[in-house]
Amino acid sequence: MAVPKYDEMYAEFLNALSDGQEHKISDIRAEIAEKKGLTAEELEERFPEKTNKVFFDRVHWSKTYLKKAGLVGSEKRGYCYITDARKQLLAEKLEKIDNHVLKRYESFRKYIEASKNSNRKSEKKSQNIEPDISDEAPDELIARAVEKLNAELADELLSEIMEQSPAFFEWLVSHLLEKMGYGVSELELSKTNHQSRDGGIDGVIRQDKLGFDKIYIQAKRWDLNTAVGRPELQKFYGALPNGTVHGLFITTARFSDDAIEYAQSRNNIVLVDGIRLAKLMIEHNVGVSVETQYVVKRLDSDFFRDE
């Protein structure tokens, strides 16, 4: 199963505190993970920008919203407990505890209202509409928005690449690899082959700046809807010295299922299709520039500790 959303863990969070004692957040996380049957891979899942772990972040927001509703209290860093309001809720034996249940509590409604745009808040108040809340945590809304913007940017990058000359694509590939930390030198670039039918490059790069281990590259600037098939991979593999060195096949197109299966069976070939190429360009700031930057901050609990 996928990692539950933050409002799908309210019941497990509260049940972990049902004995009325203070509990460590780490222990609560472990109990929720066990109750939900989450795998090790699901517990390690991260957001697109590879910052926070999805499960940890969602448990954090579960605690935050339960606390805003007055169902959970916290007097000590890293610990929390249930309140009398939670005990009353428990007595109701509800089948489900979600945001609709939390909206019963005025403190929660005020928190949601305060997080809204002032114009929207005024509009809701004048119309006497109950405040709404997303089923995604704020961090996830930001991550999803960034993911959408990057997907659109990736499409723009690929379209722009296809408008450029083959020589530009040759330079782009080498420039990107250099930005990624590979040992790309003018000497090695001079060995590239310009005879391929699409102006792609065949060359050699080094695994690092010091020049250890050669990596043979094949780059194909093909139409975005083209599928690179198994025969192309077989020709590339056959051209590798002894068939044991590392090979990188990079293209603006996509790879067929047969091609992907073939590469996986060889273990020494890495495939980079158009989508991954664009993502690598965004990640390493190649062909893109920073337009707007937002900094998300959290409370520094250590600052307020009296030691």
N, C-alpha and C positions, 0 to 999 in steps of 0.2 A: 504494500500500500504506500501511497505518497505521504509525505510529512503533513499531519493535520494542520489546518489553519488555527490561528491563535484562539478563535472563539469556539473551536471544536475541542479544546483541551481544558475548558473551564471546569467541567465536572471532575476530571481526573486531578486537576490541580487542587480543587477544594477537598476532594476525598483523601488526598495525601496528607491533609491537615486535620482530618476528622477526629483525631484523638485529642485535639485542643492544645497540643504542645507546639513549641517553636520547632521549625524544621529548616535545614539548610536548603537553599535553592538547588544546589547540585543534587541532593537526595530526591527532591521533588521531580527534577528533570529525569532522573534515572527511573523513578516509579512510573512517570507518564510514558516514557519510552517503552517500558516493559508492558504496561497495560495496553498500549497501542500496537505492540508487536513490531516496533521499528527495527530495521536491519542496521548493520554497521555502516553500510553505504548511505542509507537515508540519514543517519545521524551526522555523517560527514558532508552532506550536501551543502553547497554554498550558493550564494546569490550570484547572478551573472558577472558582477564585478569582482567576484572572489574575495569578498571581505568577510562578512559575518556568516556563521553557519546558520542555515535556515531554521533548524529545530531550536537552537539556543535563542535565536532572535524571537521566534514565535512564543516560546515559553516566557521570555521577558515581557512581551506585550500582554500575554495572558495575565501575568501578575499585575502589570500596570493597570489594566482595565478593571480587574477584580478589586484592586486597592482603591481605585477611583469610585467604585460602587460601594465601598465600605464593607466589603465581604472579607477582605484580607488586610491584615495590619503588619507593620514592620517597624521594630524598634532597634534592631541590631543589623549591621551590614551583612548581607548574604543570608539572612534568616527571615521567615515570616510565619504568621499564625492566622487562624480564622477568628472572626469576630462573632458577637452575639447575633448580628444580622444574618451571618452565614448559617448559624445553628437553626435559626427560624426557617431559613430557606430549605435546609436539609429536611426539616420536619414535613415539608410539603411533598416530598418524594416525587419531584418533577422528573419526567422522562428525559428532558433535555434542558440544559442551561446554556443559553446563548445571549447575544446582545439584546434581543427582545426582552429577556428576563432582566438583564442589567438596567434596562431603561425604566424599570420600576423605581429606581433609586434616584432621587433628585441630584445627589452629588455627581452621579454618572452623567445625567442629562446636562448638567451645567458644564461638565468637562467637555462633552461633545460639542455643545453650543459654542464654547470659548474657542474651540479649534477651527470653527468655520470662518469663512470670509465674512467681514462685518456686514456687507451688503446682503449676503445670503442669510445671515443670521437675523437681520432686521426683517427680511422678507418672510422668513419662517415664523417669526414672532408675530408679525402683523396678521398672518393667515392662520395662526394658531396650529401650525403643523408640527408634529413631533419630530425632533431632530433625527437625522439619519446618520448611520455610521457604516463605513465600508467593511466588507468581510476580510479585507487585507490590512495588515499592519502598515503604519506610515512608512517604515523602511522598505517594505515590499512595494508600495505604491511608487516610491522613488526609483527603486531598482527596475520595476517594470517599465516606467517612463523612460529611463536611460536605455533599457534594452530596446525599446521601440525606436527611439531616436537613432541608436547605433545601427539598427536594421535598415532604417531608411538611408542613413549615411553610407552603409555598405553598398546598397543598390546604386547610389550616386557615384561612388568610387569605381565600381565595376563598369558603369556606363562611360565614365570619363576615360578609363583605361582603354576601352575599345575604340575611343575616338583618337587615341594617340598613335604614333608611329611604332613599328616593330622595334626600332632602335631604342625608343623611350622605354618600352617594356623590358628590354634587356637591362637597361640602366636601373629601372625600378626594382627588379628582382634582386640585383646585386646590392642596391642601396638598402633594401629592406633587410636582407640577410646580415649586412654589416651592422645595422641598427640592433639586430637581435643578438649581436655579440659574436658572430662567426668571423673567421679570419679571411675576409675578402680583401685581396690586394690587387693592385694594378697588374702585377705580374701574372696572377692567376686569371684575371679577367681577360688578359690578352690571349689566353688559350681558348676562349669561347669560339664556338662554331657558328658562323652566320649563314650556313648553307641550307638550313632547314626551310621547308616550304612556307612556313608561316612567320618566319623571322624570329622564332623562338631561340633560346640559347641552350647550348650544351656546354657545361663547364665544370670546373673543379673548385670547391671551396675547402677551407680548413675548419675543423670542429671548434677551434678556438683561435684567439689572437696569436698564440705562440706557434701555431702551425701543426699541432698534433692531429693525426687522423684525417684523411681525405674524405670528402663527401662529394659524390658525383651528382650533378643536377641536370634535370631536363625541364625546360620551361616551354609551355605551349600557350600562346595567346589565341585561343579558339573562341568561337561564338558561344555566348553564355548558355545557350540551350543545347549545345553539343554534349554528348556523353562520351567520355574517354573510355574505351573498352579494354578488355583483357589483352587483345593482341598488342596494343601499344605498350602495356606494362611488360609483356613478355619480351618485346624487342628491347625495352630499356634494361630489363634485368639481364638479358643476354649480353648486353654491351658492357656490363660492369665487370671489371677485372676480377677473375676467379669467382665471380658471383658472391663474394663474401663481404665486400666493402659496403658502406652505407650509400643509399641512393635517395635523392629527393626529387619527386615528380610534382611540379607545380604548374597549375593551369588556371585560366579564367573560367573554364567550363566546369563540368561536374564529372564524377566518375560513376560508371555503371556498377551494379551490384557485383558482377563477375570480376571487375577490375579490383574492387575493394577486397573481395574474398581472396583474390590472387595475392595482393600485396600483404595481407594479413598472414598468409601461409608462408611467406618468405622471411618475415621478421626484420629484414634489413632495408625495407623500402618504406618511406614516409610519403603519404599523399597529401597535397594541399590543393583543394579545389577553390573555385572562385569565391565562395562565401568565406571560407577560412582565410584566404588571401586577404580579403577586405578586412576581416576582423583583426588579423595580425597587423595590418597597416594602421588601423585605429589604435590598437593597443600600444604600438611603438611610435605613434605620432608621425607616420609617413604619409604625406599627401593630405594631412588634416591639421587643423589648428584649434586651440581651445577658444571657444566662444564665450561660454559662461561657466563659472565654477561655483558650486555650492559646498559649504562645509557643514556637515552634520555633527553636532556636539551632544555629549551626554554628561550627566552629573558625575563629578569626580567625588565619589564617596570618601576616599582617603583624605581629601582636603578638610572634611568636617569631622574627622575622627579625633577624639581627645585622648592623646597618648602622652 
